[in-house]
């Protein structure tokens, strides 16, 4: 299971979505970056992908 997350200040993490495959998570990540003018960095934090913690 993979998560698309927004890493915010003070080490807070907001989970945007969860996916079964890394490819599906990557597709969502790329769509978020495209919507943000090609940058993973937003005023709230930074988009990233991670493996779901157990």
N, CA, C and O atoms as CSV, one atom per row, in Angstrom:
chain,resi,resn,atom,element,x,y,z
A,1,UNK,N,N,0.856,-1.172,0.000
A,1,UNK,CA,C,0.000,0.000,0.000
A,1,UNK,C,C,0.900,1.232,0.000
A,1,UNK,O,O,1.857,1.320,0.769
A,2,UNK,N,N,0.576,2.172,-0.870
A,2,UNK,CA,C,1.340,3.416,-0.988
A,2,UNK,C,C,0.440,4.608,-0.717
A,2,UNK,O,O,-0.764,4.563,-0.967
A,3,UNK,N,N,1.039,5.677,-0.202
A,3,UNK,CA,C,0.294,6.883,0.125
A,3,UNK,C,C,0.891,8.077,-0.607
A,3,UNK,O,O,2.111,8.214,-0.709
A,4,UNK,N,N,0.017,8.934,-1.113
A,4,UNK,CA,C,0.433,10.239,-1.606
A,4,UNK,C,C,0.191,11.189,-0.445
A,4,UNK,O,O,-0.924,11.272,0.071
A,5,UNK,N,N,1.229,11.906,-0.032
A,5,UNK,CA,C,1.144,12.725,1.175
A,5,UNK,C,C,1.548,14.173,0.901
A,5,UNK,O,O,2.184,14.483,-0.106
A,6,UNK,N,N,1.164,15.034,1.813
A,6,UNK,CA,C,1.625,16.417,1.825
A,6,UNK,C,C,2.397,16.599,3.128
A,6,UNK,O,O,1.820,16.579,4.214
A,7,UNK,N,N,3.724,16.778,3.001
A,7,UNK,CA,C,4.566,17.003,4.178
A,7,UNK,C,C,4.469,18.476,4.535
A,7,UNK,O,O,4.812,19.343,3.731
A,8,UNK,N,N,4.000,18.754,5.749
A,8,UNK,CA,C,3.804,20.125,6.181
A,8,UNK,C,C,4.844,20.502,7.235
A,8,UNK,O,O,5.627,19.662,7.677
A,9,UNK,N,N,4.841,21.760,7.624
A,9,UNK,CA,C,5.783,22.242,8.637
A,9,UNK,C,C,5.590,21.478,9.946
A,9,UNK,O,O,4.534,20.891,10.182
A,10,UNK,N,N,6.583,21.491,10.763
A,10,UNK,CA,C,6.562,20.829,12.073
A,10,UNK,C,C,6.358,19.322,11.953
A,10,UNK,O,O,5.775,18.696,12.839
A,11,UNK,N,N,6.842,18.740,10.848
A,11,UNK,CA,C,6.827,17.290,10.618
A,11,UNK,C,C,5.426,16.691,10.570
A,11,UNK,O,O,5.268,15.487,10.773
A,12,UNK,N,N,4.418,17.498,10.309
A,12,UNK,CA,C,3.062,16.981,10.157
A,12,UNK,C,C,2.913,16.427,8.750
A,12,UNK,O,O,3.477,16.963,7.796
A,13,UNK,N,N,2.144,15.342,8.628
A,13,UNK,CA,C,1.906,14.714,7.329
A,13,UNK,C,C,0.406,14.554,7.128
A,13,UNK,O,O,-0.305,14.039,7.991
A,14,UNK,N,N,-0.057,15.010,5.968
A,14,UNK,CA,C,-1.464,14.860,5.608
A,14,UNK,C,C,-1.550,13.835,4.478
A,14,UNK,O,O,-0.964,14.041,3.415
A,15,UNK,N,N,-2.274,12.733,4.694
A,15,UNK,CA,C,-2.440,11.711,3.669
A,15,UNK,C,C,-3.527,12.180,2.712
A,15,UNK,O,O,-4.666,12.410,3.118
A,16,UNK,N,N,-3.165,12.321,1.435
A,16,UNK,CA,C,-4.115,12.748,0.413
A,16,UNK,C,C,-4.896,11.549,-0.109
A,16,UNK,O,O,-6.115,11.617,-0.262
A,17,UNK,N,N,-4.190,10.441,-0.384
A,17,UNK,CA,C,-4.845,9.248,-0.918
A,17,UNK,C,C,-3.961,8.031,-0.700
A,17,UNK,O,O,-2.748,8.150,-0.524
A,18,UNK,N,N,-4.593,6.847,-0.714
A,18,UNK,CA,C,-3.867,5.577,-0.591
A,18,UNK,C,C,-4.150,4.727,-1.829
A,18,UNK,O,O,-5.260,4.725,-2.360
A,19,UNK,N,N,-3.118,4.003,-2.277
A,19,UNK,CA,C,-3.232,3.180,-3.480
A,19,UNK,C,C,-2.577,1.825,-3.240
A,19,UNK,O,O,-1.648,1.703,-2.441
A,20,UNK,N,N,-3.070,0.820,-3.937
A,20,UNK,CA,C,-2.514,-0.535,-3.829
A,20,UNK,C,C,-1.162,-0.658,-4.518
A,20,UNK,O,O,-0.295,-1.402,-4.059
A,21,UNK,N,N,-0.976,0.079,-5.630
A,21,UNK,CA,C,0.268,-0.043,-6.389
A,21,UNK,C,C,1.022,1.281,-6.409
A,21,UNK,O,O,0.442,2.358,-6.272
A,22,UNK,N,N,2.323,1.163,-6.584
A,22,UNK,CA,C,3.154,2.363,-6.664
A,22,UNK,C,C,2.837,3.150,-7.935
A,22,UNK,O,O,2.915,4.379,-7.940
A,23,UNK,N,N,2.482,2.451,-9.005
A,23,UNK,CA,C,2.157,3.114,-10.270
A,23,UNK,C,C,0.926,4.003,-10.126
A,23,UNK,O,O,0.904,5.114,-10.657
A,24,UNK,N,N,-0.101,3.531,-9.415
A,24,UNK,CA,C,-1.310,4.330,-9.203
A,24,UNK,C,C,-0.998,5.546,-8.338
A,24,UNK,O,O,-1.507,6.638,-8.594
A,25,UNK,N,N,-0.169,5.364,-7.320
A,25,UNK,CA,C,0.229,6.480,-6.463
A,25,UNK,C,C,1.034,7.503,-7.264
A,25,UNK,O,O,0.863,8.709,-7.091
A,26,UNK,N,N,1.904,7.019,-8.133
A,26,UNK,CA,C,2.712,7.905,-8.961
A,26,UNK,C,C,1.838,8.713,-9.922
A,26,UNK,O,O,2.111,9.887,-10.170
A,27,UNK,N,N,0.796,8.093,-10.458
A,27,UNK,CA,C,-0.120,8.794,-11.355
A,27,UNK,C,C,-0.817,9.940,-10.627
A,27,UNK,O,O,-0.950,11.028,-11.187
A,28,UNK,N,N,-1.259,9.723,-9.406
A,28,UNK,CA,C,-1.905,10.773,-8.609
A,28,UNK,C,C,-0.901,11.873,-8.268
A,28,UNK,O,O,-1.221,13.059,-8.344
A,29,UNK,N,N,0.310,11.473,-7.895
A,29,UNK,CA,C,1.368,12.426,-7.566
A,29,UNK,C,C,1.659,13.344,-8.754
A,29,UNK,O,O,1.765,14.560,-8.597
A,30,UNK,N,N,1.787,12.752,-9.938
A,30,UNK,CA,C,2.067,13.528,-11.143
A,30,UNK,C,C,0.904,14.473,-11.450
A,30,UNK,O,O,1.133,15.610,-11.861
A,31,UNK,N,N,-0.327,14.027,-11.259
A,31,UNK,CA,C,-1.471,14.905,-11.523
A,31,UNK,C,C,-1.494,16.087,-10.538
A,31,UNK,O,O,-1.853,17.202,-10.919
A,32,UNK,N,N,-1.118,15.848,-9.289
A,32,UNK,CA,C,-1.042,16.939,-8.315
A,32,UNK,C,C,0.044,17.952,-8.684
A,32,UNK,O,O,-0.158,19.161,-8.565
A,33,UNK,N,N,1.174,17.456,-9.125
A,33,UNK,CA,C,2.271,18.335,-9.517
A,33,UNK,C,C,1.892,19.137,-10.761
A,33,UNK,O,O,2.180,20.332,-10.839
A,34,UNK,N,N,1.250,18.488,-11.733
A,34,UNK,CA,C,0.803,19.205,-12.927
A,34,UNK,C,C,-0.180,20.313,-12.566
A,34,UNK,O,O,-0.120,21.405,-13.132
A,35,UNK,N,N,-1.075,20.042,-11.639
A,35,UNK,CA,C,-2.047,21.044,-11.204
A,35,UNK,C,C,-1.378,22.185,-10.440
A,35,UNK,O,O,-1.939,23.275,-10.331
A,36,UNK,N,N,-0.180,21.935,-9.911
A,36,UNK,CA,C,0.558,22.940,-9.151
A,36,UNK,C,C,1.667,23.573,-10.005
A,36,UNK,O,O,2.710,23.962,-9.479
A,37,UNK,N,N,1.444,23.672,-11.292
A,37,UNK,CA,C,2.380,24.323,-12.228
A,37,UNK,C,C,3.741,23.637,-12.281
A,37,UNK,O,O,4.770,24.294,-12.442
A,38,UNK,N,N,3.742,22.305,-12.143
A,38,UNK,CA,C,4.973,21.538,-12.291
A,38,UNK,C,C,5.879,21.486,-11.082
A,38,UNK,O,O,7.023,21.045,-11.193
A,39,UNK,N,N,5.406,21.918,-9.941
A,39,UNK,CA,C,6.248,21.930,-8.740
A,39,UNK,C,C,5.628,21.085,-7.623
A,39,UNK,O,O,4.423,21.172,-7.387
A,40,UNK,N,N,6.439,20.261,-6.927
A,40,UNK,CA,C,5.913,19.503,-5.794
A,40,UNK,C,C,5.777,20.354,-4.533
A,40,UNK,O,O,5.192,19.907,-3.546
A,41,UNK,N,N,6.309,21.567,-4.558
A,41,UNK,CA,C,6.287,22.442,-3.381
A,41,UNK,C,C,5.074,23.370,-3.463
A,41,UNK,O,O,4.850,24.029,-4.479
A,42,UNK,N,N,4.299,23.411,-2.381
A,42,UNK,CA,C,3.123,24.265,-2.284
A,42,UNK,C,C,3.302,25.217,-1.104
A,42,UNK,O,O,4.235,25.050,-0.319
A,43,UNK,N,N,2.429,26.205,-0.967
A,43,UNK,CA,C,2.520,27.074,0.220
A,43,UNK,C,C,2.311,26.303,1.534
A,43,UNK,O,O,2.806,26.721,2.581
A,44,UNK,N,N,1.584,25.186,1.481
A,44,UNK,CA,C,1.318,24.403,2.690
A,44,UNK,C,C,2.414,23.392,2.997
A,44,UNK,O,O,2.582,22.999,4.152
A,45,UNK,N,N,3.160,22.965,1.987
A,45,UNK,CA,C,4.184,21.951,2.193
A,45,UNK,C,C,4.662,21.363,0.878
A,45,UNK,O,O,4.702,22.054,-0.140
A,46,UNK,N,N,5.030,20.072,0.901
A,46,UNK,CA,C,5.592,19.414,-0.274
A,46,UNK,C,C,4.911,18.064,-0.493
A,46,UNK,O,O,4.742,17.287,0.447
A,47,UNK,N,N,4.520,17.788,-1.750
A,47,UNK,CA,C,3.928,16.486,-2.091
A,47,UNK,C,C,5.010,15.423,-2.123
A,47,UNK,O,O,6.153,15.697,-2.490
A,48,UNK,N,N,4.641,14.198,-1.733
A,48,UNK,CA,C,5.577,13.082,-1.759
A,48,UNK,C,C,4.791,11.772,-1.806
A,48,UNK,O,O,3.576,11.753,-1.614
A,49,UNK,N,N,5.506,10.685,-2.065
A,49,UNK,CA,C,4.925,9.332,-2.046
A,49,UNK,C,C,5.704,8.535,-1.016
A,49,UNK,O,O,6.924,8.661,-0.905
A,50,UNK,N,N,4.981,7.711,-0.263
A,50,UNK,CA,C,5.669,6.834,0.696
A,50,UNK,C,C,4.932,5.508,0.790
A,50,UNK,O,O,3.751,5.406,0.457
A,51,UNK,N,N,5.656,4.494,1.252
A,51,UNK,CA,C,5.049,3.210,1.537
A,51,UNK,C,C,4.298,3.363,2.865
A,51,UNK,O,O,4.831,3.936,3.816
A,52,UNK,N,N,3.077,2.857,2.933
A,52,UNK,CA,C,2.264,3.012,4.124
A,52,UNK,C,C,2.944,2.350,5.329
A,52,UNK,O,O,3.316,1.178,5.264
A,53,UNK,N,N,3.105,3.095,6.421
A,53,UNK,CA,C,3.706,2.495,7.617
A,53,UNK,C,C,2.826,1.362,8.159
A,53,UNK,O,O,1.598,1.429,8.103
A,54,UNK,N,N,3.461,0.356,8.667
A,54,UNK,CA,C,2.713,-0.800,9.203
A,54,UNK,C,C,2.175,-0.508,10.560
A,54,UNK,O,O,1.523,-1.361,11.162
